[in-house]
Amino acid sequence: MPAPAEAQTPAGRQLLSHARTIAGVDDPRVLRLYEAGIDGSLAFAATGAVDATPLPGVLATRHLAPAEAVDVAGDAAIALT
């Protein structure tokens, strides 16, 4: 079955490329992506559930202590390597 026309656009190709990259990451610090694609004109992503406050939400209510910021940056770096 050929890919939808939307998947052939630069944005569609970028979405699918990023989805393939994220799908290959298996780390508890990174949201698990089970499936992503384009259905007609709609892009979708199926992910695991997360019981946490996103970092922007935390930063909207308080500043991170320097040690916390280092921990967050280190976790992100480890998860993406």
C-alpha positions as CSV (number, residue, x, y, z in Angstrom):
1,M,0.0,0.0,0.0
2,P,1.6,3.3,-1.0
3,A,2.2,6.0,1.7
4,P,-0.4,8.8,1.8
5,A,0.3,11.9,-0.2
6,E,0.8,13.8,3.0
7,A,3.7,11.5,3.9
8,Q,5.5,12.7,0.8
9,T,5.5,16.3,1.9
10,P,8.6,17.7,3.7
11,A,6.7,17.9,7.0
12,G,5.3,14.3,6.6
13,R,8.8,12.9,5.8
14,Q,10.2,14.8,8.8
15,L,7.5,13.5,11.1
16,L,8.1,9.9,10.0
17,S,11.9,10.3,10.3
18,H,11.6,11.6,13.8
19,A,9.1,8.9,14.8
20,R,11.5,6.2,13.6
21,T,14.3,7.8,15.6
22,I,12.2,8.0,18.8
23,A,10.8,4.5,18.3
24,G,14.3,3.2,18.5
25,V,14.9,4.7,22.0
26,D,14.2,2.3,24.9
27,D,14.9,4.3,28.0
28,P,12.6,4.9,31.1
29,R,13.5,8.6,30.9
30,V,12.0,8.9,27.4
31,L,8.3,8.6,26.4
32,R,7.8,5.3,24.6
33,L,6.5,5.7,21.1
34,Y,4.5,2.7,19.9
35,E,3.3,4.0,16.5
36,A,3.2,7.2,14.5
37,G,2.0,7.9,11.0
38,I,-0.3,9.9,8.7
39,D,-3.9,8.9,8.1
40,G,-5.3,11.1,5.4
41,S,-4.5,14.7,6.5
42,L,-4.0,13.8,10.2
43,A,-0.7,13.0,11.8
44,F,-0.8,10.8,14.9
45,A,1.4,9.3,17.5
46,A,0.5,6.5,20.0
47,T,2.6,6.7,23.1
48,G,2.8,5.2,26.6
49,A,1.1,6.9,29.5
50,V,3.3,9.1,31.8
51,D,2.5,10.0,35.4
52,A,4.7,13.1,35.6
53,T,4.7,16.8,35.2
54,P,6.4,18.0,32.0
55,L,9.5,20.0,32.6
56,P,7.9,23.2,31.2
57,G,5.1,22.8,33.8
58,V,7.7,22.5,36.6
59,L,9.7,25.5,35.4
60,A,6.5,27.6,35.3
61,T,6.1,27.1,39.0
62,R,9.6,27.2,40.3
63,H,13.3,27.4,39.4
64,L,15.4,24.2,39.5
65,A,18.3,24.2,41.9
66,P,21.6,23.9,40.0
67,A,22.0,20.3,41.1
68,E,18.5,19.4,39.8
69,A,19.2,21.2,36.5
70,V,22.4,19.1,36.1
71,D,20.5,15.9,36.8
72,V,17.8,16.8,34.3
73,A,20.4,17.6,31.6
74,G,22.4,14.5,32.4
75,D,19.3,12.3,32.2
76,A,18.3,13.8,28.8
77,A,21.9,13.3,27.5
78,I,22.0,9.7,28.6
79,A,18.6,8.9,27.2
80,L,19.5,10.3,23.8
81,T,22.8,8.6,23.4
